[in-house]
Structures are given as C-alpha cells and as structure tokens.
Amino acid sequence: SSGTGSFSVGAVTNAVREADTTGVVRIKNPANDTLLLTLSTTLIDDSPITQPAVGFVKVTSKGDSWKYEDSDTDLGTDWRYSTYDDSSWSSGAGQLGFGNDGETTVLASGATTYYFRKSITLDDADTYDEYDIDVTYDDGFVFYVNGTIVADANMTTTSYNHDSLATATVSDNAQYTATIPASSFVDGENILACEVHQASVGSSDLGWDAGLSAREIAEYVLAGPA
C-alpha cells in the first residue's frame, strides 16, 4: 500500500560469520511474488561471545563403595526408599560381582536378583540441569533414584519381581549410560538403588558398578552493543 511505514527484521543463527557481513533484505508482493525493493546493509558486530564456566561434579564414581544384599531374599519394594534400614547389609567397593569379570568385591553366587544401595547428599540439587549415570552390569538391571525408576536394561519393567529373569544375556560386562532429569533429586539425602537380575538361574557371573555425575548447562551470552 502507499505511504510510509516501518518494519523490523530478526534472525537467529548458530553459524560462525566474520564481522562486516553484508545483509540483504528483499521485499516482495506476496500476491504475485513480484520483487518490489532490495535493501542491502553492512552488519557490523564485534561484540564478544563468551561462555560462562560450566559446573560439573562427580557425585559418585565407579569403584566407590555400595551396600549390597546377595542372599537371594525377596525384599519387595521397601528397600528402594530412604526409610529402609540397610544397616545389616554388607558393603564393598565396585566392581561388585563374581565370575572373574573384574570384580573388586566378590558376592555370593546362586541368587536370581542382587540388590545395591548408596546414599548421597546434595546441598543444592537444582544447581545442576541434569545428571548422568554410567553403569557396568551383567545381565539386566533396574535403577532407582529415591524409589523411582530412572533407567533399566534387559528388564521388562511393566511387570517384574524378585524372581524375574533378565531378558537377555550380556557378554561379560555390558556398559550403559543415560541422562537422569534433575527433578529426580532433592536437597539433602538421595538414595541410589539398583536391582541386578540374572538371565538364568545359576548363572556363572554377575557384575555391577555405577558412577553418577552432575552437569550445569550454561548458555552462551552475547555481551556488548546490539
């Protein structure tokens, strides 16, 4: 239409460009795609882009100590929570298991399911954007944080109990990594718990170990004149 007016143009890109790049805006009539006007200008921006330091902490590492229960007793579900008394459990450094697969702490063989627990303390859990676990296992596992499942492998988690077998056999020790939402954790005490299942009764080996790290994701900040 006739007359004067104004408009603004915005663009987002993650591409790297040199300063003094030429920007072109073409104005068209959308009815017939006729080019009405071409505007060209030089974009000058020498503002620095900086990334703040990203927070990273190892909450627990592979090789740290875990409490464990290897008597093949059906513990139900109470053992996953902070209210459970695990003072009678044994403890040992990872890797835990048997069968000469690299274990530091040797467990009793013959059970279908083995239970592991660890208490960690987070002063300010929501400081971090996400948490990552790094698991060594054989044959299947279900991992809980404060009683809620956050990861699993070779298990049918829609229906399982102490006597459930893992759905697959792994060769020696399998490795598993996953990201856990920060919402899974609370300020203060948090309970990491895992049940490891054999794929067959009387399996010749078992392995378990896990590490947990926390990461703070920082955004890039554009400083200086627009």
N, C-alpha and C positions, 0 to 999 in steps of 0.2 A: 504494500500500500504506500501511498505518497506520504511525505512528511518525514520528520526526523525521529530517531529513536536511539535506543542503546541496547546492548546485549553484553553478556559475559560468557566466556568460554573457559571450561575447566577440563583438565586431562590428568589421568593417573597413569604412571608407567613405572616399571621397575628396571627399565633398560638404562644402561650407562651411556651418557652422552657428554660431549665436550661442551664447554661454555660457548657462548656466542652462536648457538644453533639458530638457523632460520626456521621460523614457524609460519605456516601458510594456512589461512582460513578461506574457504570457498563458500560463497553464499549462492544458493540455487533456489529457483522457483520449484516447489515440490510437485506442482500440478503437471508440469511438462519437463521437469529436470533441466530447465534452462539455466545456464550459469549467468548470474547477474553481476557478481563482483568478486574479485580476488584480492584479499588483503595479505600483505607479507610484512613480517616484522622480525627483528632480531631479538632472540631471547637471551638475556644476559643474567646469569645467576652464578655467582662464585661462592655461595653460602656452603659451608662445610656440612657434610652429613656424618654424624658421629653415632656410634653405638655404645650405649652405657654398658658397664661391666655386667655380665650375666651371672646370676647366682647359681652355684652348683655345689651340691654336697652329697657325699656318700653316707647314707643313713646307716646302712649295714653292708658289709662286703662278703663275698664268698670266702669261706674259711673261718668266718666268725662262728661263735657258739650258738647252738639251738638246743632247746629242750625237746626230748623225744619220748615216745611211748611205743615199744616194739613187742608187747606181749600178746598181740592179736586179740585184744579185748575190744568189744564194740562200745565205743564211747558216746554213741548217739550224736547230738549236735551241740551240747553244752560246752564242749572243750574248745570251741571256736571263739568264745567270748571272754572278755576281761574278768568276768565274775567267776570264771572257773579256777579252781585251785589246782595248780600243776606242781605243787611243792614236792610231790612224791616222784615226779618224773626225773629221769636221768638227763644229763646234758653232755654235749660233746661238740667239738669243732667240725665244721664241714671240710670236706665232703663226708656225709654220713651214709652208711650202707654196708653192703657185703658183696663178695664175689670177685675181689681183686680188681675193681674198676677204678682205683684211685682214691678209695675212701681213707679218711684220717681217723674217723670214729667208726668202729665195726659194730653193727647191730645184729641182733639175733635173727637167724633165717627162719623161714617157715610160715610167716604171717601173710595174710592177704593184704592187709592195709596197715600202714605205718603213719603215725601222727607226729607233727612237728609244730612247735610254737616258739615265738620270740616276742618279747615286749620292747617297744621302742618309745622314746619320749621326744615329742616335737613341741618346742616352745611356742612356735607360731606357724601352725600347719599351712595356713593360706598364704604364707610368704611366697610359696612356690606354686607355679602354674600347673605342673604335672610331675608325676613320679614314674620311674621306670624300674621294672624288675628284670633280672637276668637269672634264669633258672637252669640248673642241671637236674635231670630227672630220669628215672627208669622204673616203671613203664608208663604210668599215667598219673596225673595229679589234679587236685582242685585246690586253688589258693584263695585264702580269705583275708580281708582286712576288716577288723572289728566285726567279724561274723558274716560279712557279705562277700559273695564270690566276686573276684575281680579278674581271675584268669584260670584257665584249665587247658589240659591237653590229654587226648586219648581217653576221655571220660564222657559218658552220657549224663549230663548234669540235670536233665529233666527228671530223671528217676535213678537214684543210686543210694547205696548204703554201705555199711562196713564190708559186706561180703561181695560187693560188685567188683568184677574184674575189669582191668583196663581194656580198651577196645583194640589195642594194637601193642605189639612188642617192639621195643626200640633196640637198636644195635648198640650195646654198651650204654653210654650216657648220651641222651639227647639234650639239645640246648633250646631254650625258649626265651624270647624277650617280648615284652608288652609294655604299653603305657597305661598307667592307672590314673583315673581322674583325681584331682586334688581334693574333691569333695568326699572322697573315701576316708580321709584322715581328719582327725580332730586335734585340738590343742591338748597337750598332756600325753597320757599313756595311749598307745595304739597297740593292738595285738595283731601280729602277723601269724597266720596259721595255715598249715598245709597238710592234706592227707595224700599219701602216695600209695597207689594201688598197683599190685602185680597183675600181669596179663594172664598168668596161670598159677594155679596152686602149686607150691613147691618150687617156684622159680629159683634159678641158680644165682641171681644177682639182683641188687637194688642200689639205686643211687639217688642222693638228694643234696642239693645245696642251692643257695639263692643270695643274690645281692639286691639292694634297693638304693636307688639314687633319686635325688630331687633336683628339679631344674626350674629356674626362674627365666621366663622368656621375655626379653627386653625388646622394645620397639625402637626402630631407627628414628632419630629425632633430627629434623631439619632446623638448623639454627641460623639466624641472620635475617637480613631484609627479604621480604617476599619477592 
